[in-house]
C-alpha cells in the first residue's frame, strides 16, 4: 500500500516486541525500519531478532530495513551490590572499576563510593565540572582528584540527590572527554553488522567528522562501493583508516557499504555539523543525551536547526528519544507527546523513532499505531500547505543531472495532475533525489537489489519495490507485463540482461494496478534511464496514462 509522505516510523526491537507475531503486527502497523540497540542484549539475541525481522518482512512482502545502533563511548556506573541513594551535600568518590569490588565495599564511611568504567574520569573531569547520572536525575559537582591515589579517584559533591543503580549512564557536559567514538566492542559489532547484512549503522556520540570518516573507511574496506553520482553514499572524504583487521572483509560479496547515520547527542557536534553532514548519510537527533549535555531549553531549537540542515544537504533526519515515553506504561500518550511528534513532522523530519516504547513497553503495537495516526494527521496539514517543493540548497549547487531531473519531475506531475511518480533507482540515488525535492504525491521506487530496496525505506515519501531484472525480449513489454517477480535478490546468481524501458513500463503498470494505486487512465510520471539496472544511468522522464500503449516508454 501507499506509504505516507513523511514516510516512516523507526521502532526499537526488544523483549516486548521480538516474537514473530509482534514483529508482523509492528510492520503491518507502519514500522519500516527496526533498530537493533547494541547497548543491550547479546549477539545471539540480535541474530535471532534479525532472522525474525527478515523472515517476517519477506512473508508479508514488505521491505523492512534494520539499523544497528552502536553503543559508542558511553560512560556508566559500574556494577553495584545494590542501588545507592545519594543525598544532597553528600561526598562521593568515583573509582576506576567496572564493578563494586571488595576493596571498594570495605571503604566504610559517610562518603559514598561508586565504580565507573571510564579509566580517565579523574583526569578529564576538573574541579567545578558537572557529573550527571541517569540522564541528569542525579547531579554532582567535581571537587578534586583524591590526593595520593595512583589509580585515580574523583571526589564529587551531590547537588541533586537520588537513586543510583548499576550501569546507569554518566554524562560529563563540561569535560573534554577523549574517549574514541568507536570502542573495541563497537568494532566487533560493526563486523557483525556487515556479516549479517544490516542496512544502516548509527554512530553514537559523534563530535567531529573524522569519527564518521573513520567508520566509513573501515566499511569501504569491508564492502567496497563506487561513490560516484547515482549511489546512496556521500562524497569520498579523507581520514584515518582504523588499523583493526576485519575478518569479514574478503568473505562477503557486498556491492555497497552500509550507510552511516550520525547520532547528534554532544554539543561539540553542533560546531561542525556541516562537515559531519558531508561525511554521513544522515543524522539522528538523539535528544536524550543531548538534553543532558546542554541546556534543555535549547534542545527544541537545535532539533529545528538540524532538520533544516538535513534538508539543505539532502540527507535524511531521524528524530528520536521519548517521543511517546508515557506509552511504556500507558495505552495512551500525553497531549504534549502527540504535539512533539506532530511538530517534528511539520518541521520536515524524514522519520520519527520509538525506543523503549516498543523495546520494553507494555503496548508496542498500540504505540506504533498511535504514532501512525499522528503522522497521517500532520501529513494532511502539510499537503494543504506545500505549494512548490524544492531540493536542498546543496543539491541545487551540485548540478547533478538526476537531482535536476527529479526537480523537473515534480513540476510535470503538478501540471498534469499525476497520481504518483514511479522511478527505477538501482542504488537508491534517483529515489533519494525525488524524496529530497519533497513532492506531495507518492514516489514508487524500483530496484533489483533487495538491499537498496530496504535502505530506501528511510526515504521520505518513498515506497520501495523489489523488481528483479529479467532477460529482455526486445518487444514492447506486452508479454512480460505479468512478470512482476517477488523472489529474493540472490547476489550469487549470474548477471542478467536488463529490461527494456517498454518492458519495465508494462511491469510497473501491472504492479501499480495490482496494488490499487492507480486505475486505467490515471496519469503517472516515469523516471528511468538506459540500461535499467545500471547505476547513474537515469536520464529521462516520461508521462504515461495507465492502459494506454502509446504513452510513456511503451513504444521505446
Protein Blocks (a to p, Z undefined) as FASTA:
>chain_A
ZZdfblbacddddfklmcfklmmmmmmnopabdcddfkgocfklmmmmmmmmmmmmmmno
pacddddddebjadcddddfbdcdddehiacdddddfbdcfklmmmgcfbdcdddfbfkl
mmmpcghiacdeehhlaccddfbdcehianopaddddfbgcdddehiacddfkbccfbdf
bdfklmmmmmmmmmnopabdcdehiabfklmmmmmmmmmmmmgcdfbehiabdcdddddd
dfbdcfklmmpccfbdcddddddfbfklmmmmmmmmmmmnbdcddfklmmmmpcfklmmm
mmmmmmmmmmmnopacddeehklmmlmmpcbdcfklmmmmmmmmmnopabdcdfklmmmm
mblmlmmmmmmmmmmmmmmmmmmmmmbgcddfklmmnopaklmmmmmmmmmmmmnopabd
cdddfkommmmmmmmnopabdcddddfblklmmmmmmpghiacddddddddehinolmmm
mmccfbdcdfkbccdddddfklmmmmmmmmmmmnopacehiacdddddddehiahkacbd
cdddehiakgcjllZZ
